[in-house]
Amino acid sequence: MADEHDGTAATGNAEAAEVTHLPHEKLEEMQLEGVRRTLVNCYEHIPFYKRSFDEAGFDPYHLASLDDLANAPFVTKQDLRDAAPYGMLAVPLSDVREIHMSSGTTGVATLGAYTQHDLDFWADCFARGIRYAGGGTNDVVQVAYGYGLFTGGLGAHYGALASGATVIPTSAGNTERQIRILREMGTTILCCTPSYAMHIADTALEMGLDPSRDFHLKAGIHGAEPFSDNFRAELERKLNYKVLDIYGLTETMGPGVACECLEQDGLHLAEDHFFAEIIDPATGKRLPDGEWGELVLTTLDREASPVVRYRTRDITRILPGECPCGCTHKRIDRLHGRTDDMLIIRGVNVFPSQIEDVMKTFDQVSSWYQIEVGTDERSLDVVTLKAEANPDFDFDQTGAIESLQRQISARLKTDLSVGIKVRIVEPKSISRSTGKAKRVIDTRKGIK
């Protein structure tokens, strides 16, 4: 039975490798066919798209090139919310095998539906992440993303199965049990949010464990929230493994839209399933490769919930050139932030990841922080950074807290050109989450 299993996985891996190493001219041919298919499917089966295309004067039946897609109107998260629950389905509900919803961390949750075909290609896309991490039939994948409506848990689960690996579906939470499984079950690849991976690492160290000795990890596949290079370096130091980023969103599929490889030089887009554009978020105009802007995605073969030019609100860029790993699919840079959680402080655009990068230059503080945004009595924006001190920081040392707060605030002012108050708080005083970390609390009137 084991030989048969290995052979099947090997065949699947070979086929997947062939797709990820196709000449890009061939990929573009596949994409053009897929976009044409999606345009017609959306126009004929989803009333929103028929109305949207007609109002924009866009003809979905005569797309001559991928460049012509720029003439199609965008679809937004609000459009998907307005059509809930089933207004964006392109198939009968009887053909839907699974339904997921977004976490709703930036507003009302949106729905994603999947036929069996959709589930199969989703599994294949996440399986690429497992293979990019050097994983396969001899690996044990511990899935500590939450299972349920959130796409993280089941997306990683399906992908690990498709890669031929052994899966331990721990889901999120019960951290000491997670650590016991990591020690005893030989887990080699950990899948969870980066903030939860850090919580696992910190808890293991507090328990007196040495991950390099007590764990068997070689890689972590961590998505659902952005993290800085400094955060990655700290995770790798604590858990003695390679940290790989993975990108996805319920509106287009879930995790696996793009995955980082061991080169850690951008995330490979699954270009046989998605067509990506980078636009200027203010004008909507398409930007060339290499320029930062908002990522826009069109699905090529999703049956139940296809999308055309979906504005993700995620800020990234398409990296020029090919990756040394040999994969020919284009790479997006790691997310710089979002247009809808970007903070505009007295006219200055600030992303939480920029604040985190500054924090990590100070050894006295940990990776745990929270940004509070409000207004003062003059109705001016006030930003306060709550940063947890490291356990070895001496709170009793005269003037130590005030001095550190001034230093961090001055560095933030220099690097970000905006004044940010800093408040150092006790270790473990900021609440932990097994899912996405809540980094920003914005109480300004009219801000959601």
N, C-alpha and C positions, 0 to 999 in steps of 0.2 A: 504493500500500500504506500509506503514511504517513497519508493522509487517512482511509482506512478505520479504521486503528488509533485515530486521534484521535477519530473519531466514536463508536466503541464506548466509549472511555474517557469521553467527555463524557456519553454516555447513562447509563453506570454511575454517574458522579459525581452526576448530577442525581437519580437514583433514591436514592442514598445520602443526599444532602442532604435529600430529602423525608422519609426515615425519621428523621433526626436533628432535624428541625424539626416533628415531629408535636405536636399538643396533648397535654399529659400525660394527659388523661382517656383519649385514644385509646391511648396507650402502656400505661396500666394495664389496659385491656381486653385488649390483646395479651398482657400479662404474665399475667393471670388464665387465659387460654386456654392459654398455654404451661406454666404451673405445673401445671394440671390434667393436661395431656398427659404431663408428666414424671413426676408422681406415679403415674399408672397404668402408664406404661412401666416405671418402676423396680419397682413392686410385682409386676408380672406377669412380669418377665424377670430380676430380680436377687434371688436368695434372701436376701441380706443385708437388703434393704429390706423384703421380706415379713415376715421375722422381726422386724425393728426396729419396723415400723409396728404389727404385731400386739401386740408386747410393750407398746408405748406406748398401745394402744387408739386408734390413729389410723386413720380411714377415708379412704383416698386417693380414693374415688369420689365424695365429696360435699363438695368444697371450695366453700363459698359465697362467700368473699372472700379477698383476699390477706392480710388480718389473720388468717384462720384457719390460715394456714401456720405461725404461731407455735406451734401445737399439735403439729406434726410433730417427731420427734426429730432431733437433729443427727447428722451424719456427720463423722468426724475423719480426720486423716491416718493414724492407727494402724489405723482400720477398713479403709482402702484398702490398707495394707501387709499386713494379715492376710488379705485376699482375693486377694493377688497370686498368679499373674500375671493370670489372666483371670476371677476371681470377680466382678468388678464390670462385666463386659461385658453390655450389654443387646441385643446383636445377635450373630449367628453370626460366628465369627472370619473366615469367608470374605467377610464384608461390610466388614471392616476394611482400610483402605488404608494406614494409617500408624500407627506406635506411637512415642511419646516417653516419656522419663522425666525426673523432676525432677533437679536438680543434686545433691541429697542433702546440701546444706550444713548442714541442721539435723537430719540423721539418714539413715535408709535411703531410697533413692530410691523414688518412687511412679510408677505407670504411667498414661499417658493414651492412649486409642485413638481413632482418627478414621475415620469413613466419609468418602466423597467429599463428602457434604453438610456434614459437620463441617469439613473442610478449606476448603470454599468460604466458609462464614460466618466462619471464622477469618481468612481472607485479607481479607474485607470489613472485619472489625473493625480489623485493623492498618492497612488502607488509609485508614480514617478518621483515624488518627494522621498519616499522610502528608498528608492534605488539611487537617487542623487546623494543620499546619505550613506551609500555603500551597503544598504540593507537588502535582504532577500530571504530565502528559505531557511537560512540558519540563524535568523534573528528572532528575538522576542521583543515585541512592541507593546509598551504599556501606554494605554490611552487614558490620560487623566484630564481630557477635556470633558465638559459636561455632556451627558447624553440627553436626548429629548428633542425639543423644538429647535434648540441651538444646533447649527450644522457641524460644530466642531467634533463632537464625540463620534457620531455615526460616520461622518466623512473620513476621519482618521481610521475608524474601524474597518469600513469597506475597503479603504486603500491598503491597509496592512494585509487584509485577507487577499486582495488581488495581487499583492507583491509576493505572496507565498509565505509570509512570515507567520509566526505564532503570535496571537493577539491576547493580551490580558486587559479586559474592559473594566478598569477600576473606576472610571468616571472621576469626577472632581470631588475633593473633600477627603476627610478622614486621613489627614496627612501622615500620621505615624504609621498607619497601615500601608499607605503608599510607599513609605520608606522601607518597611519590613518586606514588602513585595520586591522592591528594587534590590534589596540585599539577597533575598532567599530564592527568587525565581529567575535570576540571571537576565533581567531586563537589559537589552542593549540599546534600544531606542525609546526615548520618552517623548510623548506627544501631549502638550498642554499649553496654556498661555504662558508667555515668558514671565509674567509676574508670579504665577503659581509655581513655576519651576524655581524661581528665586526663593519663594517661601519654603519649598521642599528642601532646597539646599541649606537655607539658614536653620531650619528645624533639625536637619540631620547633623549639622555642625554643633548645634546646641546639645544634641543627644550624645556628643562625644565621638561621633563617627568620622571616619576618614574616607570620603567618597572614592578617592583614587585606589584605596585598598578594599573597601567594603562594597562598592558598587561595580557593575560590569558595563556601564554605559559607554557607548562610543559616539552617540549623536543624540541631539534633541531637536525635534521639529516643532517650532513654537510660533504660533500666529494669533490672530484675532485682536491684537493691539500692537502699536508700534513700540520699538525699543531702540535705544541708541547703541553705537559701537562700544561705548564704555560699559553699558549694561551687559552686552554680549560678552565682553572680555571678563567681567566679574563672574558671570555664570560659568563660563568655561573654566575659570580658575577654581571655582568652588566645587564643580561637579566633574572636572577632568574629562570633558567631552567636547564635541564640536556642536555649536549652536547654529541651526539653519532656520531661516525665515520661510514662512509659507503664507500665501495671500489668497484670499477668497472672500466672497460675500454671498449671502443667501439669494440676493436678487439675480445673480448670474449662475450660481451653482452651489458655492460653499468653498471650503479650503481646497486648494489644488489648482486654482486659476493660474497661479505662478508659484514656483518653488525654487529655492536656492539650492545650489550644489555645494560640494566640499570646497570649491574655489572661493566661496563666500564673496562673490563679485557680481551681485545682481541676481534677480529671481527670473528663472526661465518661464516665459509665458507658454501656456499650452496652446500654441498657435493653430493647431489642427481643430481646436474647439472654440477659439475666441479670436476676434479681430479687435485689436487695441488701437486707440488714438490718444494722443495727448493734445489737449486744447488749452487755450488761454481761458481761465475761468471767468474773466470779465467780459470778453468779447465772443467767446465760443469758437474762435478761429483755430484751425488745426495748426499745431506747432511741429517743427522738424525734430528728428531724433536728436537727443542730447539736451534739449531744452526742458526745463521744469514746467509742469502744468498739471491740469486735472486729467486723470485717467478716465477714458470713456470706453465702454466695452459693448460689443455686439456678439451675441451667441451665434454659432454656426450650425449647430445640430441639436440644440435642446428642443424637445418636443412639447412638454407641458407648459413651461413658462419661458418662452423665448423673449429676448429683449433686443431692441435696436437702439444703438447709441445711448446706452444707459450712463448717466453722469454719476460716477461713483463718489465724487467729492474728495477722493484721495489724491494727494499731491505726490507725483513721482516724475520720472522721465524715462524714455527708452534709451538704453545705453548703446552707443555705437560699437561696432565690431562684434566678433564672435568670442565666446567663452573658451578658455583653454581646455575645458573638459570635452569639447568636440560637439556638444549639442548645438544645433543650428537655429533653434527657436530663439527669437529675440528676448532680451532681458530687460526688465524694468528695475530701476534703482529701488532701494529700500525706501519705504514711505517717509516723506518729509513731514507729513501731517495731513490734516483734512481742511477743506475750505469751510466746513461747518463746525469744526471744533478749534479752528484757528482763532486765537484771541486777538481782537483789535483793541489795543490799549492806547488811548489818546492818539489814534491815527496810525499806530505802529502795529504791523502784523507780527504776532508772536505765536510759535507753536510750542506745546508742552515739551516736545523732544529737544528743543533748543535750550530750555531751562534745565532739563535733565543733563544735557551735555556739560553745562557749566557746573552743576552740582557734583558731577563725578570727578571733577578736578580737586575736590576737597576730601581728603581721607577721613575727616572727622564725621562725615555724614554717610548714611546708608543709601540704598537704592529706593527707599520708600519715601514718597513725598505726595503732597496734595496742593493744588493751586486754588486759592479762593479769590474770586473776583467780585467786587462790589463797588459801591459809590460812597463818597464822603458827603459832608454837609453842603458842599458846593456842587454836588452832582458830578464830580470828576471821578474817573475810574481809579480804583485802588486795587492793587494786586498784592496778595500775601502768599508767600511760599512757605508751607509747613514742611520742614525737612526733619526726618528722624535722625538723631545722633546714633553713631555706632556704639555698641555696648561698652567699648573701652574708653569712651569720651568722659572726661572728668567734669561732671556738672557742678561740682563743689569748688572748682578752681576759680578764684576771684576774677571776675571779668571775662572768663573764657567764652561764655555763651554770647555776650554782647560783642566781643571782638570777632568771633566767627560769623555772627549775623552780619556785621558791618562788611567783612571781607567778601562774603558771598553776594551781598547786595551790590557792592561796588563792582564786582566782576560782571554781574548781570547787567548793570547799567552800561558798562563798557562794551560788552558783547552784543547786547540786544537794543541798546539805545532807548531803554524805558526803565523807569524806576519801579522796583519791586521790593516790597518789604519782606524780610526773612524772619521766620520764627523757628528756632530749633526746639524740637519736642523730644520727649523721652523715647527710647527704643520701644517698639511694639505698641505705640500709642495711636498709630493710624490703622484703621481697620483693614484686615486682609480680605481678599476675595479669591475664591477658587475659579472664578471666570475672569471676565475683563475687569481690570482695575479701574476704579473711578478716580481719574487724575484731576479733573477740573470741576469745581463747584462754582457756578456763575449765578449770582443773585441779583444782577443788574435788572432793572425793570425793563420788560420787553425782550429780555434775552432768554432763550430756551436752550 
